[in-house]
Amino acid sequence: MVTSTVALGLAIATLTVFTVIGIGFSRGRVDSVEDLITARNSATGGRTTATLIASVMGVWILLSAPEAGALYGIAAVIGYGIGEAIPMFAYSKLGPRIREIIPDGHSLTEYAYARYGGAMYAFVLTVSVLYMFVFLAAELTGISLAFQYVAGVPQWKTAILVGGFVLVYTGYGGLRASIVTDTIQMLLILPLLIASVALVIFALGGASGVYEGIVTTDPTLLDPGFVPGIRFGVALIFAILGAELLNQTWWQRIYAADGADTVERSFRIATVANGLILVLATLLGIISVGNADVVTQFSSENYNAGTAFFLLLEGAVAEWIVLGVLLLALVLVMSTTDTLFNALSSLVTADLPRLLVDPDDRTLRIGARALTVIVAVAAIAISLRARSVLRLFFVADLLGTAVGFPLVYGLFTGRLSGRSALASSLVGLAVGSAFFPFPFGLHRTLDSLLGGSLPAPDPTYLLPFAGAFLASTGTTLVTARISNDQFDLDRLSHKIRRLDEPATDGGTQMEADTEVTE
């Protein structure tokens, strides 16, 4: 049994090392708010690829991915792998397009305002912030649960330690600090993950021992024809694709890369790497069910599939292996937490020139750092009350699946108006919500308010996620087809400018012609 003293010592030492690296690298390199939130054209191909991999690989891959595998089997493995690969491939096409038509951009929300107008902007801002905030809370929940389960460390201690240390170096160094620490973290994550899985399989008697344990416990987990598993696997593809289209993380890195070729190449490498890593991580859940006491009925008070991999470690491997997995989990959560801190603060900071009267660079930098602190404190508070990382993600994913396609479709056509994009998003959200198994009895409450007209929730999540994505996509394509609007996409490069450049034409930096876009 790993003691809390050893676990906390490991955490503090690791967090201190990366904090020193982040601050040391960014010292003297953050001279403006542009440097803080964009690090424009500064990342080479290797660093861009590393940060794309590390930014995805949060502690959730040791918690929600195995949880999905434990619940739905091999189909969830395939679904998670494909689902995580597709957004990376999509951004290999979207990234160069974004740099081409908005060369001086910073965030997806400033694009939404300039392209679609105020109403769609407000909706996208709300959804994007909620998605990334829930993602952040899920990460802190995950690492807190892991340390609590393995070493008995109270959740609040782990959450505050991780959130506090990461806040120090991201608040100081911004995106530059995040990218350099991501690079080092990625070099640790891959070998640690592979070694952890290999050592666990060896300790369980090799591949044959693992297979026998699964077949004896629940053979349906290995059945590719298991219908609930197939439905869940397909649902994951829709959920992850839609949600990642609303993730400011990728927009930041598109601009941080040193060229469009770097963006395309790095996202393609991440397509393969992230897909394979998720396959491996989700398999851990199936292995855990076959070789540990995993309770997969969520209605049960003993439900513990959210810590399936750590249940597997208990008593099956040596203490030093458990410590290695804890180190892996800590590095994973840091790689994602610093990314999300930066992404959330950059969203609002990029909008401040439009909201404030001619703010100077110092004001913008203070605003960015203050917002990072607020986000960190709120996420830590939420993480102390959450129970399932997977279900935290699903609430956020529902929002993304409804908004993702209408948002990015405007990069390729001028025929989609702001009203049509917003209407399409709301249609998708309404369809998805009708089938979504909301927690805390919310679905029953909504059904009661609507006079019992809602259909039964889909526990495999296929209908809510596929319904939201396909409904919003279909509505977007139809409305753009019949629309008479014609927005000139070349105007985006004039409406969205660097934060250290003065506004021109007597307007603000993100002023949009709303009579055209709305």
Beta strands, then each sheet from edge to edge (+ up, - down):
end
